[in-house]
Amino acid sequence: MCCCRASCATPKRMAQDASGSKFVTIVSEEGFRFIIPKQAAVLSNTLKDMLSEDMGMLEAESGVVKLMHSAPVVEKLCHYLLFRHHHLTALDGQSASKGSNHSFDDQIPIELALQLLECADFLDICSV
């Protein structure tokens, strides 16, 4: 995952790079950018709809999603999406049994818990 200030790339350049891109840029309210694989981002039903070309939204064209959440919340959200994507793809080759109990709960700072819950609700992210 990459994080940099908003002035790093111009929107025009991002739009040109985003068509057919395998990555999505998620921007926090402070302007921090988090670049994650599109396969991980679409685990959120809201992000999936925003990035769907069928919906005709600007985010689908540009590959950039702006969220009105703080950088620490967006960063932890991106960590969770990557965590979930990793474990779902790891289970593809194995049986569907839940023998391995991986938990993301230990990685959530208590001071971010309520904000993360609100963000996850808005983005329609189900737990693993």
N, C-alpha and C positions, 0 to 999 in steps of 0.2 A: 504494500500500500504506500502511496505517495501523498505527502502533504506539503503544500506550499502556499504562499500568499496569492491572492486573487489576481494580482498584476502580472503573474508569471506568463500567462498565455492570453492572447486576444480572443474574444468570442468568435470572430470570423475564422481564425485559424482552427479553433476548436470545432466549429461547425464543419469545416472542410475535412478534418481528421475523423469526425465521428461517424460519417456515413459508412456503414458496414463494419464499424469498429467493434472489437471484442471487449472494449473497456468503457466504463461509464465514470463520469466525474460528478461527485456529490459535493455540493458547496454548502458550508455552514453559514449562519447569519453574519458571522464576522468576516467571511470571505475566504476561509481556509478551504482548500480543495483536497478531496480524497478520491483517488482513482482506484477503482476495483473492477474485477472482471464482470462483464454484463451477466454472465451465468449466475454469479452470486447476487447481483442486484435484483434480478427478477424473482428471487425467492420472496421478495416483498410483493404482495399483490398490487399495491398502489404504484410502486416503482415499475412493475411489469406493465401496468396500464399506461403509465406516463411514457414509457419507452417504446410502446407498441406503435408501429407505423400506421396501423389501422385506426387508431384514435385521432391521428392528425395533430398531436400536441407538439409544441415547440421543443420539448425535451427529447422527443424521438428524433427530431432533425439534428439537434445540436449535440446530443449525447451528454448534456449537462443538466443536472437536477439541483435546484436551489431549495434548501430546506430552512425553515425558520426555527432552527434549533442551534444551540451553542456548539462550538467546536468539540468539547469533550464528549457531548452526547452523540454527535455525528460520528466521531472517531470510534466510540464504543459500538455504535450501530454497525459501522463498516466491519469492525472486528467480528461482531456476531454473524453478520452475513457471510463473511469468509469462513468462520468457524463452522457454520451450518453447511455451507457448500462443501467444505472439505469432508465433513463427516457423512453427508449424504452420498457423495461420490465414492467414499471409502466403503459404504454399505452396498453399493451397486454390485460389486464383485462378490459379496458375501450373501449369506442367507438373511432374511429380513428379521431375524431374531435380534433382540436388544441385549445381547450378552455383554457387550461393552458399554458401560455406563459413563459416557463423557458428559461433563457438566460445565456449562458456561457461567453458572451462578456465582462461583467463587471469584470470577474475574470482574464482577460488577461492584464498583465502589458504592458504598451505602448512600453517599450524598448524591449520587446520580440516579438512584433506583426509580424514583417517582418520575423524573424527566424522561428516563429511558422507557418506562411503561407507557407514558403519553405518546412518545415518538413511535414506539412499536404498534400502539393502537392505531394511530393515524396512518402508518405505512402498511397496516394489515399484515403483520409478521406473526406467524404462528411459531410456537416453541417446537423444539426437536422432539 
